[in-house]
Amino acid sequence: MSDKFSKIYDLSIKDPEKFWHEAANDIFWFKKPTKILNKSNPPFYKWYEDGVTNTCYNALDFHIDQGKGNKTALIYDSPITGNKSKFTYEELRSKVSKFAGALKDQGINKGDRVIIYMPMIPEAVVAMLACARIGAIHSVVFGGFASNELASRIDDSKAKLLVTASCGFEPGRTVEYKPLVDEAIKQAQHKISKMILFQRKGHEVKLNAPMEISWDEAHANAKDTDCVEMNSNEFAYILYTSGTTGTPKGIVRDIGGHIVALKWTMKNIYNIDADDIWWSASDIGWIVGHSYIVYAPLFKGCTTVLFEGKPVGTPDAGAFWKIISDYKVKSLFTAPTAFRAIKKEDPEGKFFSKYDLSKFESLFLAGERADPDTIKWAENLLKVPVIDHWWQTETSWAISSNCTGIEMMKTKYGSACKAVPGYDVKIIKSDQTLAKPNEMGDIVVKLPLPPGTFPTLWNADQRYKENYMSNYEGYYQTYDAGHIDEDGYIWIMSRTDDIINVAGHRLSTGAIEEVLSEHQSVAECAVLGIADKLKGQLPIGLIVLKAGVDKDNETISKECVQMVRDKIGPVAAFKVAIVIKRLPKTRSGKILRGTIRKIADSVEYKMPPTIDDPAILDEIKEDLIKNNILKSA
């Protein structure tokens, strides 16, 4: 292996201003920045502060100016509705320009906030880019989110207008948006002035004029609208972190750094060129959808896929292979939980053989730790590199990854590979000292963070400082825990609050989950620490089996306990592995370990707003009662 990656990484850490100055030359500026980094007021660093640009111009107009207007920008495929469509850069700009005019007609100007509460349809992408075109700040809220959560985001952002649709579709059910929106508007103390609603065919709803107008009505007199010149440090969007309680935490993104960093990642991390087809199977309501369905691929000038479906059930466990085959997708980025779902439904990979994946080159996983068994299963099936990489809503792009566009590195199963250029990652122990290789601790990033990350929180500078930048002086606290090995590979073992203390021994739930995932019958699992009077905490495992397993549950549980004893040792005090039907997750695929732990400890908990199906929590309670973990109420 050459040292190409090491040289690039070292430059990014030793001379970040030179590194990111060069990267900034790859985007369009109305006025190029001369001040690359302002370090005068830590932790509030400013990148490209005198630069002037526009997000939408870089996503659409820039490529059209270069004669690429006829290239496909967006492919929409909805197996739920049967609708499919493609939009060239020219066609997408036309729609965005017109909707930008529609927003202007409703009194939306530079700096105004617009809530977007929509399903995975092209109009959602159009709405995001139209806001960017006129300098409005969008805040996308996952479609179908509970009314009180939508209300809290309206209140915190002081949004002037809300863009929504009549409904969204899940496998086997329709989510009616209008009643949820109506209740949110009723609950919100801040009153929006206008609602624009896209009527989905066959699911039209009644609108209350003049405050509520349809998508078509909004376009009635709309004129094409040019891009507004924006200062680099003005905000592109607010994205509220999922699962928040109390006052929502609004992650903001500044415009210049966002464009520079995301465009840089497409080639350097994902090895995507302008002629490639890219697919991120997420939702626009999450950070992955913002960064890698909409913005990064369009900044790069490639083709991005917008998929309104699920890995299983729309219609079967071959849904992903069909999309990759139909559109000649080069790389897919999705959550590990999607592949666990496919593995559970089709462990032999029978659906895979029906499709042509000859153009497919790599699979990237993020959102939750990818267990080695899932990665190996995907590798054996796909015969391409499967890369677990790590990042957060706060950063908007990868902190650690195998940077395939720079230099392919070897896989270490269970690791999220090495720190990406721009991120100086360290491990700090509880005594505030830097950890040695392979020592467990809190994962932190030395300040300043690179461009494209979060410069602050919406209207909450002090909270930004106290929450993220105060526990370790000069570092951003990621709230993830793990270690870095002697080769510089980063191992994300758990969230900080998922480190459990068993009789004074600090154990990672992720390490135990890794062992359980190796059992041939286990599709997915979660480990949590429950309160114990003698040892402080004891780990229990919840395991979901693959489809078609004929071994009895008791035998599988005993085998799992023995595996943990053999591989981690008696110190783990692991004695309980419970077979359950399904794990409670957020809509983005994260397992709700904290909520399960509260249930097990009989601690009062709030129903997570992001939960995929609240009924699962009742199932978990019953399973815990049956296994004497929880007393019957």
TAWO-V726647 format. One record per helix or strand. SS is the DSSP state (2 for helix, 1 for strand). FROM is the first residue (numbers start at 1). TO is the last residue. Records with the same first field share a line. If there is no record, write none. Layout:
SS = FROM-TO, FROM-TO
This chain:
2 = 4-14, 16-24, 55-65, 89-105, 122-134, 147-157, 177-187, 215-219, 255-268, 287-300, 319-327, 336-345, 352-354, 372-382, 461-468, 496-498, 509-517, 553-567, 570-572, 593-600, 615-626
1 = 31-31, 37-38, 46-47, 52-53, 72-78, 83-88, 113-117, 137-140, 161-165, 167-170, 173-176, 194-198, 212-214, 230-231, 235-240, 250-254, 277-280, 303-307, 331-334, 362-365, 385-388, 390-390, 400-401, 418-419, 425-428, 434-434, 441-446, 457-457, 475-484, 489-495, 499-502, 505-508, 522-532, 536-545, 576-580, 585-586, 591-591, 611-611
